[in-house]
């Protein structure tokens, strides 16, 4: 397997309420000029996950998806310190095949392959995350805004169809 150079890349993740841009810096493997494979799922950028390949516009720091890896990006956020749920949740998701990509005092970011199943993943998350722990979870690459509506992207259909 070819090893690619690792680079820190800063990408547009959205805008603040005052319109100022927000950028997220991630580490990725540069497969060719301005084409990167993500090593971890991002905390703020939408539509991508660990293992995905993206093409970056260096001028405006935007990206275009080149190839999906099949990984889901899971984001868990807490009103207060997340450590109360982190240990059990990390162990449970790792048992299912997921990986912890990022952790701070109020956020956990995971990657897990879609073949693990939406039902199994959602049941696991709902057991550990919720109102009683002042926390919530969401997918980072399952939905997109289209015509003012939040709609499924449906990219996983290709990965889940029988061979």
C-alpha positions in Angstrom: 0.0 0.0 0.0 1.4 3.4 -1.0 2.1 5.9 1.7 1.0 9.4 1.0 2.4 12.5 2.7 0.3 13.9 5.6 -0.8 17.5 5.5 -2.7 19.8 7.8 -5.4 21.4 5.6 -7.8 24.2 6.6 -11.3 24.0 5.0 -14.3 26.2 5.0 -16.8 24.8 7.6 -19.5 27.5 7.6 -20.1 31.1 8.7 -20.6 32.7 12.0 -23.8 34.7 12.7 -21.9 37.9 11.7 -21.0 36.3 8.4 -17.3 35.7 9.2 -16.0 32.4 7.8 -15.3 29.4 10.0 -12.5 27.0 9.1 -11.7 23.6 10.4 -8.1 22.2 10.2 -7.8 18.5 9.6 -5.0 16.1 8.9 -5.3 14.2 5.6 -3.1 12.2 3.2 -2.3 14.0 0.0 -2.9 11.5 -2.7 -2.1 14.0 -5.5 -2.0 17.7 -5.8 -5.0 19.1 -3.9 -6.6 15.6 -3.5 -6.7 14.3 0.0 -8.0 11.3 1.9 -9.4 12.2 5.3 -7.8 10.3 8.2 -10.5 11.3 10.7 -14.1 12.5 10.5 -14.4 16.3 10.9 -16.2 18.0 13.8 -17.9 20.8 11.8 -17.7 20.2 8.0 -20.8 18.5 6.6 -21.1 15.7 4.2 -17.8 13.9 4.7 -16.2 11.3 7.0 -13.0 9.5 7.7 -11.6 7.7 4.6 -13.4 9.9 2.1 -11.4 11.4 -0.7 -11.9 15.1 -1.4 -10.5 17.7 -3.9 -9.7 21.0 -2.3 -9.9 24.4 -3.9 -6.9 26.1 -2.3 -8.1 29.6 -3.0 -11.5 29.5 -1.3 -10.8 26.4 1.0 -13.9 24.6 -0.3 -13.9 20.9 -1.1 -15.6 18.6 -3.6 -16.2 15.0 -2.8 -14.3 12.6 -5.0 -15.0 9.2 -3.4 -16.8 8.0 -0.3 -15.3 5.5 2.0 -18.6 4.1 3.4 -18.0 5.6 6.8 -20.5 7.5 8.8 -19.5 10.6 10.8 -21.1 10.6 14.3 -21.1 13.7 16.4 -22.0 13.6 20.1 -22.2 17.0 21.9 -22.9 17.7 25.6 -24.1 20.8 27.5 -21.6 20.1 30.2 -18.6 17.8 30.5 -19.0 14.7 28.3 -16.8 12.5 30.4 -19.9 11.1 32.2 -21.0 9.2 29.0 -17.7 9.0 27.1 -16.2 5.9 28.6 -19.2 3.6 28.1 -20.1 5.1 24.7 -16.5 4.9 23.3 -16.3 1.2 24.4 -19.7 0.3 22.9 -19.0 2.0 19.5 -15.5 0.4 19.3 -17.1 -3.0 20.0 -19.4 -2.3 17.0 -16.3 -1.4 14.8 -16.3 2.4 15.3 -13.3 4.6 16.1 -13.0 7.7 18.2 -11.6 10.4 16.0 -11.7 13.4 18.3 -12.6 14.2 21.9 -12.7 17.3 24.0 -14.7 18.3 27.1 -18.0 18.7 25.3 -17.7 16.7 22.0 -16.9 13.3 20.7 -16.5 12.5 17.0 -16.6 8.9 15.7 -16.3 7.1 12.4 -18.1 3.8 11.8 -18.8 1.9 8.6 -22.4 2.1 7.3 -22.5 -1.7 7.0 -22.8 -1.8 10.8 -26.4 -0.7 10.2 -28.3 2.4 11.0 -30.6 0.6 13.4 -27.7 -0.8 15.5 -25.8 2.5 15.6 -28.9 4.5 16.5 -30.0 2.1 19.2 -26.6 2.2 20.8 -26.4 6.0 20.6 -29.9 6.4 22.0 -29.0 4.2 25.0 -26.0 6.4 26.0 -27.0 9.9 24.7 -30.0 12.0 25.5 -31.9 14.4 27.7 -31.0 12.7 31.0 -27.2 13.3 30.2 -27.8 16.7 28.6 -26.3 15.5 25.4 -27.3 14.9 21.8 -26.0 13.1 18.8 -26.2 13.7 15.1 -24.8 12.4 11.8 -22.3 14.6 10.0 -22.7 13.1 6.6 -26.2 11.6 6.2 -28.3 14.7 5.6 -28.0 17.9 3.5 -30.1 21.0 3.2 -32.0 21.1 0.0 -34.7 23.8 -0.7 -34.9 24.6 3.0 -35.4 21.0 4.0 -33.1 18.5 5.7 -33.1 15.5 3.4 -31.0 12.2 3.4 -28.1 12.2 1.0 -28.6 8.4 0.4 -25.0 7.8 -0.6 -25.0 4.6 1.4 -27.4 2.8 -1.0 -24.4 1.8 -3.1 -22.5 0.4 -0.1 -25.5 -1.6 1.2 -26.9 -3.1 -2.0 -26.5 -6.9 -2.4 -23.7 -8.0 -4.7 
